Amino acid sequence: MAAALGGLGLLRGRLRLRLAAAAASPPSSSFSFSSSSSSSSCLGPRAAVRRGAAARPAAGRSYGSEAKEEEELRVRYLDDEHKGIVVLGLNRSHAKNALNKNLLKMMSKAVDALKSDKKVRTVIFRSEVPGIFCAGADLKERAKMHSSEVGSFVSKARATINEMANLPVPTIAAIDGTALGGGLELALACDIRVAASSAKMGLVETKLAIIPGAGGTQRLPRTIGVSLAKELIFSARIVDGEEAKSIGLISHVVEQNEAGDAAYRRALALAKEFLPQGPVAMRVAKLAINQGMEVDLVTGLAIEEACYAQTIPTKDRIEGLLAFKEKRPPRYKGE
């Protein structure tokens, strides 16, 4: 019993450190790395202008700024009614968005900047390449690696995807095309997955005499159950959007549209539903759920209690009560 209580005390201490770090993170409205920082249309990369310039009106669309065509990762801060939503777009068309050293480095830098930006409310991961989400690891690059380099690369991929999973705001994967191997592992690290019915998903590593190494063996069983996860990994089976929905791999399935971005549009609609809620509450709710899922119920309830306590002294909580009393929408500031 004493050991159990000591463990609970340690867990609570770690939780307090995480909550304190989240509360102390300095606000930031934008970031840059290499040349890939930008914002743009909520519906696509085209017809955008550079940050600070006036956007030309287009039917029902608002534009920020567009990244350069050669960028392998596009980072967009959306505008107007979608302000607070950030879109990370994979853009390695020549390699089916396969994860190589450079792309992982860019993803890591982007996620590192996003986690300390309190103006970010939701992050959407999508593909800028029609028909593909992410084909997994870049096997052409992998083939050139010495066997001693492979372990380091996989560790980097695992660490980067873990960083994504630990973003303090809701994350949504918009799967409008094929997501295999590391591509599905990337999607599994998101809080919510949306896919087109025509999308293809699977952890296919056993075909190459390896296993999923970026979280797939752990996150897939936690998502769809142990037995079914084993079946999919052992068989390297690929499922479409409809089957993925039926087994709980994704939350929403949509028919693909002519533009090829139906899953992204659904993800954007979901993200918009999150925007009106209290920012501090959203962050600690995610923390409470994620931490609680890894422990027993009693410990999980203690985690919930610690997280709830963080919302009590906030200005947003008082604003929520006042807005309810005055029958008006609340004006939350994340304070």
TORVO-898322 format. One record per residue (C-alpha): residue in three letters; z, x, y. Coordinates in Angstrom, 1 decimal, always signed. Layout:
BEGIN
ALA:Z:X:Y
...
//
This chain:
BEGIN
MET:+0.0:+0.0:+0.0
ALA:+0.9:+2.8:+2.4
ALA:-2.4:+4.5:+1.7
ALA:-4.3:+1.3:+2.3
LEU:-2.5:+0.7:+5.6
GLY:-3.2:+4.3:+6.6
GLY:-6.8:+3.8:+5.9
LEU:-6.9:+0.6:+7.9
GLY:-5.2:+2.5:+10.8
LEU:-7.9:+5.2:+10.6
LEU:-10.6:+2.6:+10.6
ARG:-9.2:+0.8:+13.6
GLY:-8.9:+4.2:+15.4
ARG:-12.6:+4.9:+14.7
LEU:-13.5:+1.4:+15.8
ARG:-11.6:+1.9:+19.1
LEU:-13.5:+5.1:+19.7
ARG:-16.8:+3.3:+19.2
LEU:-15.9:+0.5:+21.4
ALA:-14.7:+2.9:+24.1
ALA:-17.9:+4.9:+23.9
ALA:-20.0:+1.7:+24.2
ALA:-18.0:+0.6:+27.2
ALA:-18.2:+4.0:+28.9
SER:-21.9:+4.5:+28.5
PRO:-23.6:+5.0:+31.9
PRO:-26.2:+2.4:+32.9
SER:-29.8:+3.5:+33.2
SER:-32.9:+1.5:+33.9
SER:-35.5:+3.8:+32.5
PHE:-36.0:+7.1:+30.7
SER:-38.7:+9.6:+29.9
PHE:-39.5:+12.0:+27.2
SER:-42.7:+13.9:+26.8
SER:-45.2:+11.5:+28.5
SER:-44.4:+8.4:+26.7
SER:-42.0:+6.4:+28.9
SER:-43.5:+3.1:+30.2
SER:-43.3:-0.6:+30.4
SER:-46.0:-3.2:+30.0
SER:-47.1:-6.6:+29.1
CYS:-44.9:-8.6:+26.8
LEU:-48.0:-9.6:+24.9
GLY:-49.9:-6.3:+24.6
PRO:-50.7:-2.8:+25.9
ARG:-53.9:-3.7:+27.8
ALA:-54.5:-4.6:+31.4
ALA:-51.4:-2.9:+32.7
VAL:-50.7:-0.8:+35.7
ARG:-48.5:+2.2:+36.4
ARG:-44.8:+1.7:+37.1
GLY:-44.2:+0.7:+40.7
ALA:-47.7:-0.6:+41.3
ALA:-48.5:-4.3:+41.8
ALA:-49.8:-6.0:+38.7
ARG:-52.9:-8.1:+38.9
PRO:-52.3:-11.7:+37.8
ALA:-53.5:-12.6:+34.4
ALA:-53.2:-16.0:+32.7
GLY:-49.6:-16.4:+31.7
ARG:-48.8:-12.7:+31.5
SER:-46.7:-10.3:+33.4
TYR:-47.4:-6.6:+33.2
GLY:-45.4:-3.4:+33.8
SER:-47.1:-0.1:+33.1
GLU:-49.2:+1.2:+30.2
ALA:-48.7:+4.4:+28.3
LYS:-51.5:+6.9:+27.8
GLU:-53.8:+6.2:+24.9
GLU:-53.0:+9.4:+23.0
GLU:-49.2:+8.6:+22.8
GLU:-47.9:+8.1:+19.3
LEU:-44.9:+6.1:+20.4
ARG:-45.2:+3.7:+23.3
VAL:-42.0:+2.6:+25.1
ARG:-42.2:-0.5:+27.3
TYR:-39.6:-2.1:+29.4
LEU:-40.8:-5.7:+29.8
ASP:-40.7:-7.6:+33.1
ASP:-39.9:-11.0:+34.6
GLU:-38.7:-13.6:+32.1
HIS:-38.5:-10.9:+29.4
LYS:-36.6:-8.4:+31.5
GLY:-34.1:-6.6:+29.2
ILE:-36.4:-6.5:+26.2
VAL:-37.7:-3.0:+25.3
VAL:-40.7:-2.6:+22.9
LEU:-41.2:+0.5:+20.8
GLY:-44.8:+0.6:+19.6
LEU:-46.0:+2.9:+16.9
ASN:-49.4:+4.2:+17.8
ARG:-50.8:+6.7:+15.2
SER:-54.0:+4.9:+14.4
HIS:-55.6:+7.8:+12.7
ALA:-52.7:+8.1:+10.3
LYS:-51.7:+4.4:+9.8
ASN:-48.6:+5.1:+11.8
ALA:-47.3:+7.4:+9.1
LEU:-44.1:+9.2:+10.0
ASN:-44.5:+12.8:+10.8
LYS:-42.3:+15.4:+12.5
ASN:-43.5:+14.7:+15.9
LEU:-43.2:+10.9:+15.7
LEU:-39.7:+11.2:+14.3
LYS:-38.8:+13.4:+17.2
MET:-40.1:+10.9:+19.7
MET:-38.4:+8.0:+18.0
SER:-35.1:+9.9:+18.0
LYS:-35.4:+10.7:+21.7
ALA:-36.3:+7.1:+22.6
VAL:-33.4:+5.7:+20.6
ASP:-31.0:+8.2:+22.1
ALA:-31.9:+7.0:+25.6
LEU:-31.8:+3.3:+24.7
LYS:-28.3:+3.4:+23.3
SER:-26.8:+4.4:+26.6
ASP:-28.9:+2.0:+28.8
LYS:-26.8:-1.0:+29.5
LYS:-29.8:-2.9:+31.0
VAL:-31.4:-3.0:+27.5
ARG:-30.6:-6.3:+25.8
THR:-32.9:-6.3:+22.8
VAL:-35.3:-3.8:+21.2
ILE:-38.4:-4.8:+19.3
PHE:-40.2:-2.3:+16.9
ARG:-43.8:-3.1:+16.5
SER:-47.2:-1.5:+15.8
GLU:-50.0:-0.9:+18.3
VAL:-52.4:-0.5:+15.4
PRO:-54.0:-3.7:+14.0
GLY:-53.3:-4.4:+10.4
ILE:-50.6:-1.8:+9.9
PHE:-46.9:-1.5:+10.7
CYS:-46.2:+1.9:+9.1
ALA:-47.6:+3.4:+5.9
GLY:-44.5:+5.5:+5.3
ALA:-44.2:+9.3:+5.5
ASP:-47.2:+11.3:+6.5
LEU:-48.2:+12.6:+3.0
LYS:-50.9:+15.0:+4.4
GLU:-48.2:+16.7:+6.4
ARG:-45.8:+16.6:+3.5
ALA:-48.4:+18.3:+1.2
LYS:-48.4:+21.3:+3.5
MET:-44.6:+21.6:+3.4
HIS:-42.8:+24.1:+1.2
SER:-40.4:+22.5:-1.2
SER:-37.5:+23.9:+0.9
GLU:-38.8:+22.0:+3.9
VAL:-39.0:+18.6:+2.3
GLY:-35.3:+18.0:+2.1
SER:-34.9:+18.8:+5.8
PHE:-37.7:+16.4:+6.8
VAL:-36.2:+13.6:+4.7
SER:-32.8:+14.2:+6.2
LYS:-34.3:+14.0:+9.7
ALA:-36.1:+10.7:+8.8
ARG:-32.8:+9.3:+7.4
ALA:-30.9:+10.4:+10.5
THR:-33.4:+8.9:+12.9
ILE:-33.5:+5.6:+11.1
ASN:-29.7:+5.5:+11.0
GLU:-29.7:+6.0:+14.8
MET:-32.0:+3.0:+15.0
ALA:-29.7:+1.0:+12.8
ASN:-26.7:+1.9:+15.1
LEU:-28.3:+0.9:+18.3
PRO:-25.7:-1.3:+20.0
VAL:-28.1:-4.1:+20.9
PRO:-30.0:-6.5:+18.6
THR:-33.2:-5.0:+17.1
ILE:-36.2:-6.9:+15.6
ALA:-39.0:-5.5:+13.5
ALA:-42.3:-7.3:+14.1
ILE:-44.3:-6.6:+10.9
ASP:-47.9:-7.6:+11.6
GLY:-49.4:-5.4:+8.9
THR:-48.5:-3.1:+6.0
ALA:-45.0:-1.6:+5.8
LEU:-44.6:+0.8:+2.9
GLY:-42.0:+3.3:+2.0
GLY:-40.5:+4.7:+5.2
GLY:-42.2:+2.0:+7.1
LEU:-40.2:-0.7:+5.3
GLU:-37.1:+1.5:+5.6
LEU:-37.6:+1.5:+9.3
ALA:-37.8:-2.3:+9.3
LEU:-34.8:-2.6:+7.1
ALA:-32.7:-0.7:+9.7
CYS:-33.4:-3.5:+12.2
ASP:-31.1:-6.5:+12.5
ILE:-33.9:-9.0:+12.0
ARG:-37.4:-8.8:+10.5
VAL:-40.3:-11.0:+11.3
ALA:-43.6:-10.7:+9.4
ALA:-47.1:-12.2:+9.2
SER:-47.8:-14.0:+6.0
SER:-50.6:-11.5:+5.4
ALA:-48.3:-8.5:+5.8
LYS:-47.6:-6.2:+2.8
MET:-44.2:-4.6:+2.2
GLY:-42.7:-2.4:-0.5
LEU:-40.7:+0.7:-1.4
VAL:-43.4:+2.5:-3.4
GLU:-41.8:+5.9:-3.7
THR:-41.4:+5.9:-7.5
LYS:-45.2:+6.0:-7.7
LEU:-45.0:+9.5:-6.3
ALA:-42.1:+10.5:-8.6
ILE:-39.6:+10.3:-5.8
ILE:-37.2:+7.7:-4.5
PRO:-36.7:+6.0:-1.1
GLY:-34.9:+8.6:+1.0
ALA:-34.4:+7.1:+4.4
GLY:-32.0:+4.3:+3.5
GLY:-34.1:+2.2:+1.2
THR:-31.9:+2.4:-1.8
GLN:-28.9:+1.3:+0.2
ARG:-30.3:-1.2:+2.7
LEU:-32.6:-3.1:+0.4
PRO:-29.8:-4.1:-2.1
ARG:-27.6:-5.1:+0.9
THR:-30.5:-7.3:+2.1
ILE:-31.8:-9.0:-1.0
GLY:-29.2:-8.2:-3.7
VAL:-28.8:-5.4:-6.2
SER:-30.8:-6.7:-9.2
LEU:-33.9:-7.7:-7.2
ALA:-33.8:-4.5:-5.2
LYS:-33.8:-2.5:-8.4
GLU:-36.7:-4.5:-9.7
LEU:-38.8:-3.9:-6.6
ILE:-38.0:-0.1:-6.4
PHE:-38.4:+0.5:-10.1
SER:-41.8:-1.3:-10.1
ALA:-43.0:+0.0:-6.7
ARG:-44.1:-3.6:-6.2
ILE:-45.7:-4.7:-2.9
VAL:-45.0:-8.3:-1.7
ASP:-46.6:-10.3:+1.0
GLY:-44.9:-12.1:+3.9
GLU:-44.4:-15.3:+2.0
GLU:-42.7:-13.7:-0.9
ALA:-40.7:-11.5:+1.4
LYS:-39.4:-14.6:+3.1
SER:-38.6:-16.3:-0.2
ILE:-36.4:-13.3:-1.4
GLY:-34.7:-12.8:+1.9
LEU:-36.4:-9.6:+2.9
ILE:-37.5:-11.1:+6.2
SER:-36.0:-13.8:+8.4
HIS:-39.2:-15.4:+9.6
VAL:-42.8:-15.6:+8.3
VAL:-45.7:-16.7:+10.5
GLU:-49.4:-17.2:+10.0
GLN:-51.4:-14.3:+11.5
ASN:-53.4:-15.1:+14.6
GLU:-56.8:-13.9:+15.9
ALA:-55.2:-11.2:+18.0
GLY:-53.2:-9.8:+15.0
ASP:-49.9:-10.0:+16.7
ALA:-48.3:-13.2:+15.4
ALA:-45.1:-11.5:+14.2
TYR:-44.7:-9.7:+17.5
ARG:-45.0:-13.0:+19.4
ARG:-42.4:-14.5:+17.2
ALA:-40.1:-11.5:+17.6
LEU:-40.6:-11.8:+21.4
ALA:-39.5:-15.5:+21.3
LEU:-36.4:-14.5:+19.3
ALA:-35.5:-11.8:+21.7
LYS:-35.9:-14.2:+24.6
GLU:-33.3:-16.4:+22.9
PHE:-30.8:-13.5:+23.0
LEU:-31.3:-12.7:+26.7
PRO:-29.0:-15.4:+28.2
GLN:-25.9:-14.4:+26.2
GLY:-23.1:-12.1:+27.4
PRO:-24.2:-8.5:+27.0
VAL:-20.8:-7.1:+26.1
ALA:-20.3:-9.9:+23.6
MET:-23.7:-9.2:+21.9
ARG:-22.8:-5.5:+21.6
VAL:-19.3:-6.0:+20.1
ALA:-20.6:-8.9:+17.9
LYS:-23.1:-6.5:+16.3
LEU:-20.5:-3.9:+15.8
ALA:-18.0:-6.3:+14.3
ILE:-20.7:-7.6:+11.8
ASN:-22.0:-4.1:+10.9
GLN:-18.5:-2.6:+10.4
GLY:-17.1:-5.7:+8.7
MET:-19.9:-5.8:+6.1
GLU:-18.8:-2.4:+4.7
VAL:-15.1:-3.3:+4.1
ASP:-13.0:-6.0:+2.4
LEU:-12.3:-9.3:+4.2
VAL:-8.8:-8.4:+5.4
THR:-10.0:-5.2:+7.0
GLY:-13.1:-7.0:+8.4
LEU:-10.9:-9.6:+10.1
ALA:-8.9:-6.8:+11.7
ILE:-12.2:-5.3:+12.9
GLU:-13.2:-8.7:+14.4
GLU:-9.8:-8.9:+16.1
ALA:-10.3:-5.5:+17.7
CYS:-13.8:-6.4:+18.8
TYR:-12.7:-9.8:+20.2
ALA:-10.0:-8.1:+22.3
GLN:-12.7:-6.1:+24.0
THR:-14.3:-9.3:+25.5
ILE:-11.0:-10.7:+26.9
PRO:-10.7:-8.5:+30.0
THR:-14.4:-8.7:+31.0
LYS:-15.7:-10.4:+34.1
ASP:-18.4:-12.0:+32.0
ARG:-15.8:-14.0:+30.0
ILE:-14.4:-15.4:+33.3
GLU:-18.0:-16.1:+34.5
GLY:-18.8:-18.0:+31.2
LEU:-15.8:-20.2:+31.6
LEU:-16.5:-20.8:+35.3
ALA:-20.2:-21.6:+34.6
PHE:-19.1:-24.1:+31.8
LYS:-16.8:-25.8:+34.3
GLU:-19.4:-26.0:+37.0
LYS:-22.1:-27.1:+34.5
ARG:-24.5:-24.3:+35.5
PRO:-26.1:-21.3:+33.6
PRO:-23.9:-18.3:+33.6
ARG:-24.8:-15.1:+35.5
TYR:-23.7:-12.3:+33.2
LYS:-23.7:-8.7:+34.4
GLY:-22.4:-6.9:+31.4
GLU:-19.0:-6.2:+33.0
//
